[in-house]
Amino acid sequence: MTSPSNVVEFLLLVENLKRTKRTGWVNSGINQPESIADHMYRMSIMTMLIDDPSLDKNKCVKMALVHDLAESKVGDITPFDGITNKTKHELERSAMEEIVKLLENSEQANEMFALWQEYEDNSTPEAMLVHDIDKCEMIIQALSYEKYSFYNTTKGIFKHPQIKAWVEDIYIRRKSQLDN
C-alpha cells in the first residue's frame, strides 16, 4: 500500500490540473478558460454516454481521466509551443514515470501509466475513442466560448449609422470565417 504521505503528495500534484488553464484557450485570449481538469472531467462524462458494447467503457472513462495526468508536472504543451512531438512525449513519459515512482510503483499507479501509454499509442479501439472524445470536447468548449463571446455582448448596442455598417461588415466576415 502506498504511504499516506505519498498519496497526499500525488493529490496535491493533481491539483495542478485544476489550476492550470488550457494553453490553447489562454493563447486565444479566452477570458476565464477551462482548466485541464475541467477538460478531463467533461471527457469522462462524454465517455460514459457512449453506447458501443464492443468497447470497454470503464477503461475508456479511466483513460479519459488520466490521459493528461502528465500535464500536472509538465503543463499543457500545444503544437504552437515550439516543442517537437517527440520531446513532448519524452517529457510526459518522464512525468508519468515520476508519478508511478511517487505512488511507489503501486498497482493503481501502474494502471494509470498503462492507460496513459495506451492513449499515447492510440492503437486500441478504446484509445481511438478517447482521442475522438478529446477533440470533440475541444469543439464543444469552443462552441461554449463562442456562445459567450464578446460578439454577443455587443449585438444591437451600436447607434451611429456608420459604426453600424462597420459592425455589420464585421459580422458578415465573421460568419464567412466560421462557415469555412
C-alpha atoms as a printed R data frame, in Angstrom:
    type eleno elety resid chain resno       x      y       z
1   ATOM     1    CA   MET     A     1   0.000  0.000   0.000
2   ATOM     2    CA   THR     A     2   1.275  3.475  -0.925
3   ATOM     3    CA   SER     A     3   2.251  5.613   2.050
4   ATOM     4    CA   PRO     A     4  -0.358  8.212   3.039
5   ATOM     5    CA   SER     A     5   2.236 10.953   2.636
6   ATOM     6    CA   ASN     A     6   2.915  9.996  -0.990
7   ATOM     7    CA   VAL     A     7  -0.796  9.730  -1.758
8   ATOM     8    CA   VAL     A     8  -1.331 13.242  -0.387
9   ATOM     9    CA   GLU     A     9   1.677 14.473  -2.382
10  ATOM    10    CA   PHE     A    10   0.158 12.935  -5.514
11  ATOM    11    CA   LEU     A    11  -3.229 14.519  -4.832
12  ATOM    12    CA   LEU     A    12  -1.556 17.897  -4.393
13  ATOM    13    CA   LEU     A    13   0.154 17.317  -7.736
14  ATOM    14    CA   VAL     A    14  -3.215 16.514  -9.322
15  ATOM    15    CA   GLU     A    15  -4.423 19.869  -8.023
16  ATOM    16    CA   ASN     A    16  -2.183 21.437 -10.671
17  ATOM    17    CA   LEU     A    17  -4.653 20.112 -13.239
18  ATOM    18    CA   LYS     A    18  -7.403 22.138 -11.564
19  ATOM    19    CA   ARG     A    19  -5.288 25.301 -11.548
20  ATOM    20    CA   THR     A    20  -3.633 25.050 -14.972
21  ATOM    21    CA   LYS     A    21  -5.671 26.662 -17.714
22  ATOM    22    CA   ARG     A    22  -5.653 25.052 -21.140
23  ATOM    23    CA   THR     A    23  -2.902 26.739 -23.133
24  ATOM    24    CA   GLY     A    24  -4.771 26.885 -26.428
25  ATOM    25    CA   TRP     A    25  -7.596 28.867 -24.868
26  ATOM    26    CA   VAL     A    26  -5.201 31.129 -22.964
27  ATOM    27    CA   ASN     A    27  -3.291 31.823 -26.187
28  ATOM    28    CA   SER     A    28  -6.586 32.578 -27.935
29  ATOM    29    CA   GLY     A    29  -7.362 35.264 -25.364
30  ATOM    30    CA   ILE     A    30 -10.327 33.469 -23.812
31  ATOM    31    CA   ASN     A    31 -11.475 35.077 -20.572
32  ATOM    32    CA   GLN     A    32 -11.562 32.510 -17.741
33  ATOM    33    CA   PRO     A    33 -10.538 29.497 -19.856
34  ATOM    34    CA   GLU     A    34 -11.193 25.969 -18.723
35  ATOM    35    CA   SER     A    35  -8.586 24.074 -16.734
36  ATOM    36    CA   ILE     A    36  -7.025 20.788 -17.727
37  ATOM    37    CA   ALA     A    37  -9.156 19.121 -15.031
38  ATOM    38    CA   ASP     A    38 -12.321 20.716 -16.471
39  ATOM    39    CA   HIS     A    39 -11.436 19.223 -19.844
40  ATOM    40    CA   MET     A    40 -10.687 15.772 -18.427
41  ATOM    41    CA   TYR     A    41 -13.879 15.747 -16.366
42  ATOM    42    CA   ARG     A    42 -16.178 16.509 -19.292
43  ATOM    43    CA   MET     A    43 -14.326 13.955 -21.405
44  ATOM    44    CA   SER     A    44 -15.039 11.334 -18.740
45  ATOM    45    CA   ILE     A    45 -18.736 12.216 -18.708
46  ATOM    46    CA   MET     A    46 -18.838 12.118 -22.509
47  ATOM    47    CA   THR     A    47 -17.229  8.693 -22.449
48  ATOM    48    CA   MET     A    48 -19.956  7.436 -20.132
49  ATOM    49    CA   LEU     A    49 -22.525  8.413 -22.789
50  ATOM    50    CA   ILE     A    50 -21.035  6.144 -25.457
51  ATOM    51    CA   ASP     A    51 -23.318  3.297 -26.416
52  ATOM    52    CA   ASP     A    52 -20.954  0.796 -28.007
53  ATOM    53    CA   PRO     A    53 -20.860 -2.685 -26.475
54  ATOM    54    CA   SER     A    54 -17.685 -3.505 -28.374
55  ATOM    55    CA   LEU     A    55 -15.733 -1.079 -26.153
56  ATOM    56    CA   ASP     A    56 -14.656 -1.418 -22.530
57  ATOM    57    CA   LYS     A    57 -16.424  1.717 -21.335
58  ATOM    58    CA   ASN     A    58 -14.919  1.612 -17.834
59  ATOM    59    CA   LYS     A    59 -11.466  1.548 -19.372
60  ATOM    60    CA   CYS     A    60 -12.401  4.492 -21.588
61  ATOM    61    CA   VAL     A    61 -13.623  6.549 -18.626
62  ATOM    62    CA   LYS     A    62 -10.417  5.838 -16.722
63  ATOM    63    CA   MET     A    63  -8.338  6.656 -19.784
64  ATOM    64    CA   ALA     A    64 -10.137  9.981 -20.178
65  ATOM    65    CA   LEU     A    65  -9.401 10.732 -16.517
66  ATOM    66    CA   VAL     A    66  -5.656 10.093 -16.839
67  ATOM    67    CA   HIS     A    67  -4.839 10.970 -20.452
68  ATOM    68    CA   ASP     A    68  -3.493 14.413 -19.443
69  ATOM    69    CA   LEU     A    69  -2.183 13.440 -15.996
70  ATOM    70    CA   ALA     A    70   1.421 14.134 -17.036
71  ATOM    71    CA   GLU     A    71   0.408 17.760 -17.568
72  ATOM    72    CA   SER     A    72   0.253 18.077 -13.786
73  ATOM    73    CA   LYS     A    73   4.066 18.150 -13.969
74  ATOM    74    CA   VAL     A    74   4.894 19.476 -17.456
75  ATOM    75    CA   GLY     A    75   1.956 21.795 -18.146
76  ATOM    76    CA   ASP     A    76  -0.257 21.925 -21.211
77  ATOM    77    CA   ILE     A    77   2.073 21.814 -24.203
78  ATOM    78    CA   THR     A    78   0.479 22.718 -27.545
79  ATOM    79    CA   PRO     A    79   1.799 22.274 -31.090
80  ATOM    80    CA   PHE     A    80   2.435 26.034 -31.128
81  ATOM    81    CA   ASP     A    81   4.852 25.982 -28.180
82  ATOM    82    CA   GLY     A    82   7.902 25.157 -30.302
83  ATOM    83    CA   ILE     A    83   8.366 21.720 -28.742
84  ATOM    84    CA   THR     A    84   8.526 18.699 -31.018
85  ATOM    85    CA   ASN     A    85   6.054 15.859 -30.564
86  ATOM    86    CA   LYS     A    86   8.962 13.604 -29.670
87  ATOM    87    CA   THR     A    87  10.185 15.948 -26.925
88  ATOM    88    CA   LYS     A    88   6.629 16.455 -25.638
89  ATOM    89    CA   HIS     A    89   6.154 12.697 -25.421
90  ATOM    90    CA   GLU     A    90   9.509 12.264 -23.640
91  ATOM    91    CA   LEU     A    91   8.640 14.987 -21.104
92  ATOM    92    CA   GLU     A    92   5.228 13.480 -20.464
93  ATOM    93    CA   ARG     A    93   6.574  9.939 -20.235
94  ATOM    94    CA   SER     A    94   9.165 11.084 -17.702
95  ATOM    95    CA   ALA     A    95   6.428 12.845 -15.714
96  ATOM    96    CA   MET     A    96   4.315  9.680 -15.707
97  ATOM    97    CA   GLU     A    97   7.307  7.628 -14.566
98  ATOM    98    CA   GLU     A    98   7.835 10.106 -11.702
99  ATOM    99    CA   ILE     A    99   4.178  9.730 -10.745
100 ATOM   100    CA   VAL     A   100   4.485  5.940 -10.705
101 ATOM   101    CA   LYS     A   101   7.575  6.270  -8.531
102 ATOM   102    CA   LEU     A   102   5.811  8.735  -6.195
103 ATOM   103    CA   LEU     A   103   2.993  6.212  -5.820
104 ATOM   104    CA   GLU     A   104   5.585  3.554  -5.001
105 ATOM   105    CA   ASN     A   105   5.020  1.524  -8.152
106 ATOM   106    CA   SER     A   106   1.589  0.535  -6.820
107 ATOM   107    CA   GLU     A   107  -0.941 -1.405  -8.838
108 ATOM   108    CA   GLN     A   108  -3.019  1.777  -9.154
109 ATOM   109    CA   ALA     A   109  -0.066  3.822 -10.395
110 ATOM   110    CA   ASN     A   110   0.841  1.175 -12.941
111 ATOM   111    CA   GLU     A   111  -2.766  1.071 -14.153
112 ATOM   112    CA   MET     A   112  -2.707  4.860 -14.663
113 ATOM   113    CA   PHE     A   113   0.586  4.588 -16.530
114 ATOM   114    CA   ALA     A   114  -0.698  1.731 -18.713
115 ATOM   115    CA   LEU     A   115  -3.866  3.682 -19.573
116 ATOM   116    CA   TRP     A   116  -1.811  6.793 -20.363
117 ATOM   117    CA   GLN     A   117   0.530  4.747 -22.557
118 ATOM   118    CA   GLU     A   118  -2.366  3.081 -24.376
119 ATOM   119    CA   TYR     A   119  -3.827  6.521 -25.071
120 ATOM   120    CA   GLU     A   120  -0.462  7.748 -26.344
121 ATOM   121    CA   ASP     A   121  -0.069  4.695 -28.605
122 ATOM   122    CA   ASN     A   122  -3.614  5.148 -29.936
123 ATOM   123    CA   SER     A   123  -3.639  1.551 -31.089
124 ATOM   124    CA   THR     A   124  -6.766  0.176 -29.407
125 ATOM   125    CA   PRO     A   125 -10.421  0.942 -30.108
126 ATOM   126    CA   GLU     A   126 -10.698  2.442 -26.606
127 ATOM   127    CA   ALA     A   127  -7.736  4.775 -27.167
128 ATOM   128    CA   MET     A   128  -9.093  5.811 -30.563
129 ATOM   129    CA   LEU     A   129 -12.452  6.624 -28.980
130 ATOM   130    CA   VAL     A   130 -10.845  8.693 -26.216
131 ATOM   131    CA   HIS     A   131  -8.826 10.594 -28.854
132 ATOM   132    CA   ASP     A   132 -12.076 11.346 -30.688
133 ATOM   133    CA   ILE     A   133 -13.676 12.464 -27.430
134 ATOM   134    CA   ASP     A   134 -10.646 14.666 -26.695
135 ATOM   135    CA   LYS     A   135 -11.145 16.590 -29.936
136 ATOM   136    CA   CYS     A   136 -14.938 16.574 -29.641
137 ATOM   137    CA   GLU     A   137 -14.710 18.064 -26.142
138 ATOM   138    CA   MET     A   138 -12.473 20.783 -27.536
139 ATOM   139    CA   ILE     A   139 -15.018 21.837 -30.152
140 ATOM   140    CA   ILE     A   140 -17.863 21.697 -27.618
141 ATOM   141    CA   GLN     A   141 -15.811 24.058 -25.469
142 ATOM   142    CA   ALA     A   142 -15.183 26.288 -28.484
143 ATOM   143    CA   LEU     A   143 -18.940 26.372 -29.104
144 ATOM   144    CA   SER     A   144 -19.454 27.379 -25.495
145 ATOM   145    CA   TYR     A   145 -16.888 30.169 -25.747
146 ATOM   146    CA   GLU     A   146 -18.491 31.329 -28.975
147 ATOM   147    CA   LYS     A   147 -21.878 31.449 -27.235
148 ATOM   148    CA   TYR     A   148 -20.491 33.764 -24.571
149 ATOM   149    CA   SER     A   149 -18.232 35.744 -26.855
150 ATOM   150    CA   PHE     A   150 -17.911 39.468 -26.913
151 ATOM   151    CA   TYR     A   151 -19.741 39.457 -30.253
152 ATOM   152    CA   ASN     A   152 -22.930 38.540 -28.453
153 ATOM   153    CA   THR     A   153 -22.451 41.189 -25.784
154 ATOM   154    CA   THR     A   154 -22.256 43.972 -28.383
155 ATOM   155    CA   LYS     A   155 -25.119 42.925 -30.655
156 ATOM   156    CA   GLY     A   156 -27.659 45.727 -31.047
157 ATOM   157    CA   ILE     A   157 -25.848 48.337 -28.946
158 ATOM   158    CA   PHE     A   158 -24.429 50.442 -31.777
159 ATOM   159    CA   LYS     A   159 -26.287 53.673 -32.587
160 ATOM   160    CA   HIS     A   160 -24.246 55.556 -35.183
161 ATOM   161    CA   PRO     A   161 -25.149 54.515 -38.747
162 ATOM   162    CA   GLN     A   162 -21.551 54.379 -39.960
163 ATOM   163    CA   ILE     A   163 -20.440 52.267 -36.985
164 ATOM   164    CA   LYS     A   164 -23.494 50.036 -37.513
165 ATOM   165    CA   ALA     A   165 -22.368 49.494 -41.113
166 ATOM   166    CA   TRP     A   166 -18.846 48.610 -39.996
167 ATOM   167    CA   VAL     A   167 -20.176 46.205 -37.386
168 ATOM   168    CA   GLU     A   168 -22.473 44.551 -39.927
169 ATOM   169    CA   ASP     A   169 -19.470 44.024 -42.196
170 ATOM   170    CA   ILE     A   170 -17.552 42.529 -39.266
171 ATOM   171    CA   TYR     A   171 -20.430 40.110 -38.581
172 ATOM   172    CA   ILE     A   172 -20.573 39.095 -42.252
173 ATOM   173    CA   ARG     A   173 -16.810 38.455 -42.316
174 ATOM   174    CA   ARG     A   174 -17.018 36.506 -39.072
175 ATOM   175    CA   LYS     A   175 -19.854 34.346 -40.360
176 ATOM   176    CA   SER     A   176 -17.878 33.683 -43.539
177 ATOM   177    CA   GLN     A   177 -14.842 32.627 -41.496
178 ATOM   178    CA   LEU     A   178 -16.965 30.378 -39.279
179 ATOM   179    CA   ASP     A   179 -18.579 28.798 -42.360
180 ATOM   180    CA   ASN     A   180 -15.194 27.950 -43.875
